[in-house]
Amino acid sequence: MHERPIGRPHLGADRSDGPEHSRSRAGSPTELPRVSTIFVRALIEAVETAGIPADEFVRAADVPMDRLSESYGWMDVAELDRLTQRAVELTGDNAFGLHWVERSPLMKFELLAMITASAPTLREALACLLRFQSLVYERPELEIVESESCVQLRVCPVASTELGLRVRTEMAVLAFVRLMRYVGAPNEAVLRIAFLHRAPDYAQEYVRLFDGRASFGQIRSGIEIDPSWLDRRLHHANVELFRLLIVQGERVLANIQSTAGYAGQVRAYLRRLFPRLPQMPEAARALALSERSLRRRLSEEGWSYSAILQESQLRLAQQLLGDPTLSIQQIGHDVGFTSTTAFHRAFKRWTGESPAAFRSTKLSPQVGAPQAGLEPCPND
C-alpha cells in the first residue's frame, strides 16, 4: 500500500514522529511520557457524573489537586493510569472509558476539541488534530494515513497498565466517532472501527455505541474513514472562529514547547532527524546554544546528550517493533544503526532482551491472531 499524508505536508508524520504503542517496558532507560492535567479534570467530572461525589474521589484517589491549577499542566501517564484504576473501582463500571466520553460535553478537551469541531472541512480538522495533539499529549498518540480508498486514524496511546491502555484507546476512538457525528458525517462515513485489545466482558456497550461495527484483536486500534468526506463543507464550520482558535492554539503550543526543558527539545530535534544521528555540536547549533551551554543545561536536568540519544533510539525502536510489517533489519536502519548486529547488541544492552523477543512479547498478549483490522486499505 502506498501511504501518504493527508493533503498537506504538515499533516503527515514520518515514522520517527509517530505515536508510541502499548506500555513501557520494565528495565528500559525510558521514562513514561506525560499527559495534560485536562484529563484529570475531565476524570473528576466523569466520576461525579457516575454518582460519586467529586470530593470523595479526590480523597480516595489522592488526586494531586495542586497540579490542576495550571490551564495546561502535565502529569505522568502512570499517575493518570492510577487515577483511572481508582475511578473504575469506585464507580464499579468496567466500561468507564466509553461512558466517560459518552457523558462528557464534546468540548471537554477544551482548545483541541474546539479547533477540530469548528474546522471548515474534515481534512482541516484532521490536520489540526495532528498539529495540536501536543496540547494534551507530550508524545504523539495519533497518526493519520491516507490512501485512495480510505483514511486511517490510528490510535496508539502510551500507558503503564493494560486498563489504562484500554480506557484511553476507547476514549480516543469514541471521541472521534462523536466528532464525526457532530460535524454532520453520516454513519456510512466511518468504514471500520478496530481495537487492538480483545473483546471485554462489556462488549455489548461497543455494539451500542459503535453501531455494531467494532472489531477486536486487530493489528492496531483506530478508525477508517471514507476519503470522499475529506473536503466536504462541515455543518458546524465557523471559519472566523476557526482562524481565531488556530492563532490561540499556536500561542499555547509555543508556550508549551518553550517550557519543555532542554532535554525535551533535544528529543524533539532527534526525532525529526532519524535515522541520521547528529553530534552534539550540531544539536547545540539547532537550539541556538553553544555546545558547552547545552552540555551544562542538560546536566542541570540530569541528562547527557548521549543518554538522550540512546533513549530516543530505544523509544523509536520499541514503537516500530510494534508494527509486524517492518523487518528488524529495517527498524535497525530507521533508528540509526548501520548493521543489524549492532542494533541487536545495543537493544539487548538497553532492555535485556533481543528485538525479536521484545516484538514477540509486545504483540502476543494483546493481539492474539490478528485479523483484518486497519491493515492496508483494500485495493491499494
C-alpha positions in Angstrom: 0.0 0.0 0.0 1.3 3.4 -0.9 0.7 5.6 2.2 0.8 9.4 2.1 -0.1 12.2 4.4 -3.4 13.9 4.0 -3.2 16.6 1.5 -0.7 19.0 3.1 2.9 18.4 4.1 2.5 19.2 7.8 -0.3 16.6 8.2 1.8 13.6 7.7 4.2 12.3 10.3 7.2 10.3 9.3 7.8 7.2 11.1 10.2 8.7 13.7 7.4 11.1 14.8 4.7 8.5 15.0 2.9 7.5 18.2 4.2 5.1 20.8 2.5 1.8 21.1 1.3 0.0 24.2 3.1 0.0 27.5 6.7 0.9 28.6 9.0 -2.0 29.3 10.4 -2.7 32.7 14.2 -2.4 32.8 14.4 0.1 29.9 16.0 3.5 30.4 12.9 5.3 29.1 10.5 7.2 31.2 6.8 7.3 30.6 5.7 10.5 28.9 3.3 13.0 30.4 -0.3 13.9 29.5 -2.2 17.1 30.2 -3.9 17.6 33.5 -7.0 18.4 31.4 -7.6 14.6 31.5 -7.7 14.6 35.3 -10.1 17.5 35.5 -12.3 15.6 33.0 -11.9 12.4 35.0 -13.1 14.1 38.2 -16.2 15.3 36.4 -16.8 11.9 34.8 -16.7 10.2 38.2 -19.1 12.8 39.6 -21.5 12.2 36.7 -21.4 8.5 37.5 -22.7 9.3 41.0 -19.5 9.6 43.1 -19.1 13.0 44.8 -16.0 14.7 43.5 -14.6 15.3 47.0 -14.9 11.6 47.8 -13.0 10.7 44.6 -10.3 13.3 45.2 -9.7 12.0 48.8 -10.0 8.3 47.9 -7.7 8.5 44.8 -5.3 11.1 46.4 -5.7 13.4 43.4 -2.9 15.9 43.2 -5.1 19.0 43.2 -2.1 21.3 43.4 -1.2 20.1 39.9 -4.5 21.1 38.4 -4.2 24.9 38.8 -2.4 25.5 35.6 -4.5 25.6 32.4 -2.0 23.3 30.6 -0.2 21.5 33.3 1.3 18.0 33.0 1.4 14.7 34.9 3.0 11.3 34.3 0.9 8.7 32.4 1.4 6.3 35.3 -0.3 8.8 37.6 -3.3 9.1 35.2 -3.5 5.3 35.0 -3.6 5.1 38.8 -6.4 7.6 39.0 -8.3 5.8 36.2 -8.0 2.5 38.0 -9.4 4.1 41.2 -12.2 5.6 39.2 -13.2 2.2 37.8 -13.1 0.7 41.3 -15.2 3.4 42.9 -17.8 3.5 40.1 -17.9 -0.3 39.6 -18.1 0.5 35.9 -15.8 -1.7 33.8 -16.9 0.3 30.7 -15.8 3.5 32.4 -13.7 4.7 29.4 -16.7 4.5 27.0 -19.1 6.1 29.4 -16.6 8.8 30.3 -16.7 10.1 26.7 -20.4 9.4 26.2 -21.3 11.6 29.2 -18.8 14.4 28.6 -19.5 17.5 26.6 -17.8 17.4 23.2 -15.7 20.4 24.1 -14.2 18.7 27.3 -10.7 18.8 25.9 -11.1 22.5 25.5 -9.0 24.1 22.8 -8.1 21.0 20.9 -11.8 19.9 20.5 -12.9 23.5 19.8 -10.4 23.8 16.9 -11.3 20.5 15.3 -15.1 21.0 15.8 -15.1 24.4 14.1 -12.9 23.4 11.1 -14.4 24.1 7.6 -13.6 20.6 6.4 -12.7 17.2 7.8 -9.3 17.4 6.2 -8.5 20.6 8.1 -10.0 19.1 11.3 -7.6 16.1 10.9 -4.7 18.4 10.2 -5.3 20.3 13.4 -5.8 17.1 15.4 -2.3 16.1 14.5 -0.8 19.6 14.8 -2.3 20.4 18.2 -2.3 16.9 19.9 0.8 18.2 21.7 -1.6 20.3 23.8 -2.8 17.1 25.6 -0.1 14.5 24.8 3.6 15.0 25.5 4.3 12.3 22.9 2.2 11.9 19.7 -0.5 9.2 20.1 -2.5 9.8 16.9 -1.4 9.2 13.3 -3.3 9.7 10.1 -2.6 7.8 6.9 -4.4 8.3 3.6 -4.8 6.0 0.6 -7.0 6.2 -2.4 -9.7 4.1 -0.8 -9.6 5.1 2.9 -8.2 7.4 5.5 -6.9 5.7 8.7 -6.8 7.4 12.1 -4.5 5.2 14.1 -4.7 5.4 17.9 -1.7 4.3 19.9 -1.7 5.6 23.5 1.2 5.1 25.9 0.1 3.5 29.2 1.6 1.9 32.2 -1.2 -0.7 32.7 -3.5 -2.8 30.5 -6.5 -1.0 31.9 -5.0 2.4 31.2 -4.2 1.4 27.6 -7.7 0.1 27.0 -9.5 3.1 28.6 -7.5 5.7 26.7 -7.9 3.8 23.4 -11.7 3.6 24.0 -11.8 7.3 24.8 -9.8 8.4 21.7 -11.8 6.2 19.2 -15.2 7.1 20.7 -14.4 10.8 20.9 -13.5 10.9 17.2 -16.7 9.0 16.2 -18.7 11.6 18.2 -16.8 14.4 16.4 -17.7 12.8 13.1 -21.4 12.8 14.1 -21.2 16.3 15.4 -19.9 17.7 12.1 -22.7 16.0 10.2 -21.0 13.0 8.7 -23.4 10.0 8.4 -22.6 6.6 9.9 -21.5 5.4 6.5 -18.6 7.8 6.5 -16.9 5.6 9.1 -15.9 2.5 7.3 -14.3 0.4 10.1 -13.6 0.6 13.8 -10.8 -1.6 15.1 -9.4 -2.3 18.6 -6.1 -4.0 19.4 -7.3 -5.5 22.6 -9.6 -8.5 22.9 -13.3 -8.1 23.4 -14.0 -7.1 27.0 -16.9 -8.5 29.1 -18.9 -5.4 28.3 -18.7 -5.8 24.5 -22.4 -5.0 24.2 -21.5 -1.4 25.0 -19.3 -1.3 21.9 -22.2 -2.7 19.9 -24.5 0.1 21.2 -22.0 3.0 20.9 -20.4 1.9 17.6 -23.5 0.5 15.9 -22.1 -3.0 15.8 -19.0 -2.0 13.7 -16.3 -2.5 16.3 -13.9 -5.5 15.9 -11.3 -6.7 18.4 -7.9 -8.4 18.4 -6.9 -6.4 15.4 -3.4 -5.4 14.2 -3.9 -1.9 15.6 -6.6 0.4 17.0 -8.2 3.1 15.0 -10.9 4.2 12.5 -11.1 4.0 8.7 -12.9 7.0 7.1 -14.4 7.3 3.6 -12.0 9.8 1.9 -14.9 11.3 -0.1 -15.7 13.2 3.1 -12.4 14.9 3.5 -13.1 18.0 1.6 -16.9 18.4 2.1 -18.0 21.5 3.9 -18.9 20.6 7.5 -22.2 21.5 9.1 -20.8 23.3 12.1 -18.0 25.1 10.2 -17.1 28.5 11.6 -14.2 29.9 9.6 -13.8 33.1 11.6 -13.8 31.2 14.9 -11.6 28.5 13.4 -8.9 31.1 12.5 -9.0 32.7 15.9 -8.7 29.3 17.6 -5.7 28.4 15.4 -3.9 31.6 16.5 -4.6 30.8 20.1 -3.6 27.1 19.6 -0.2 28.2 18.1 0.4 30.5 21.1 -0.3 27.9 23.7 1.7 25.3 21.7 4.7 27.7 21.5 4.5 28.3 25.2 4.4 24.6 26.0 7.4 23.9 23.7 9.4 26.8 25.2 9.0 25.4 28.7 9.6 21.7 27.8 13.2 21.9 29.0 16.4 21.3 27.0 16.2 17.5 27.2 12.7 17.7 25.7 13.9 20.0 23.0 16.8 17.7 22.1 14.4 14.7 22.0 12.2 16.5 19.6 15.1 17.6 17.4 16.4 14.0 17.2 13.0 12.6 16.3 13.0 14.9 13.3 16.3 13.7 12.0 16.3 9.9 12.5 17.9 7.8 11.0 20.6 10.4 11.0 22.4 10.7 14.3 23.7 14.3 14.7 26.6 15.0 17.0 26.2 17.3 20.0 27.7 20.4 18.3 25.1 20.2 15.5 22.2 19.8 18.0 23.5 22.8 20.0 23.5 25.0 16.9 20.0 23.9 16.1 18.9 25.1 19.6 20.9 28.3 19.3 23.3 27.3 22.0 27.0 26.7 22.3 28.0 23.1 22.9 29.2 24.0 26.3 25.9 25.7 27.3 23.9 22.7 26.0 26.0 20.3 28.0 25.6 22.3 31.2 21.9 22.8 30.8 21.3 19.1 30.1 23.4 18.3 33.2 21.2 20.6 35.3 18.2 18.5 34.2 20.0 15.2 35.0 20.8 14.2 31.4 23.7 13.9 29.0 23.4 14.2 25.2 24.5 10.6 24.7 21.9 9.3 27.2 19.1 11.2 25.4 20.3 9.9 22.0 20.2 6.3 23.2 16.9 6.8 24.9 15.4 8.3 21.7 16.8 5.4 19.7 15.2 2.9 22.1 11.8 4.7 22.2 11.6 4.7 18.4 12.8 1.0 18.1 10.1 -0.1 20.6 7.5 1.8 18.7 8.5 0.3 15.3 8.8 -3.2 16.7 5.0 -3.0 17.3 4.5 -2.9 13.6 4.7 -6.6 12.3 5.1 -5.4 8.7 8.6 -4.0 9.4 11.7 -6.2 9.4 14.1 -6.0 12.3 16.8 -5.0 9.7 14.7 -2.1 8.5 14.0 -1.0 12.1 17.7 -1.0 13.0 18.3 1.2 10.0 15.5 3.6 10.9 16.9 4.2 14.3 20.4 4.9 13.1 22.3 1.6 13.1 24.5 0.6 10.2 24.1 -3.1 10.8 21.5 -5.5 12.3 24.2 -6.9 14.6 24.9 -3.6 16.1 21.2 -2.9 16.6 20.7 -6.3 18.2 23.6 -5.8 20.6 22.5 -2.3 21.6 18.8 -3.2 22.1 19.8 -6.2 24.3 22.1 -4.0 26.4 19.2 -1.5 26.9 16.4 -3.9 27.6 17.9 -7.3 28.5 16.2 -9.0 25.5 16.6 -9.2 21.8 14.5 -7.1 19.4 12.7 -10.3 18.3 11.9 -11.3 21.9 10.6 -7.8 22.6 8.4 -7.9 19.5 7.0 -11.4 20.5 6.2 -10.2 24.0 4.7 -6.9 22.7 2.4 -8.4 20.1 1.3 -11.7 21.6 -0.5 -10.8 24.8 -2.8 -8.2 23.3 -3.2 -9.0 19.6 -3.6 -12.8 19.6 -4.2 -13.9 16.0 -4.6 -10.6 14.2 -7.4 -10.3 11.7 -8.1 -7.6 9.1 -8.5 -4.5 11.3 -6.8 -1.4 9.9 -4.4 -3.3 7.6 -3.7 -1.6 4.3 -6.8 -0.3 2.7 -8.4 -2.7 0.1 -7.2 -2.4 -3.5 -4.1 -0.2 -2.6 
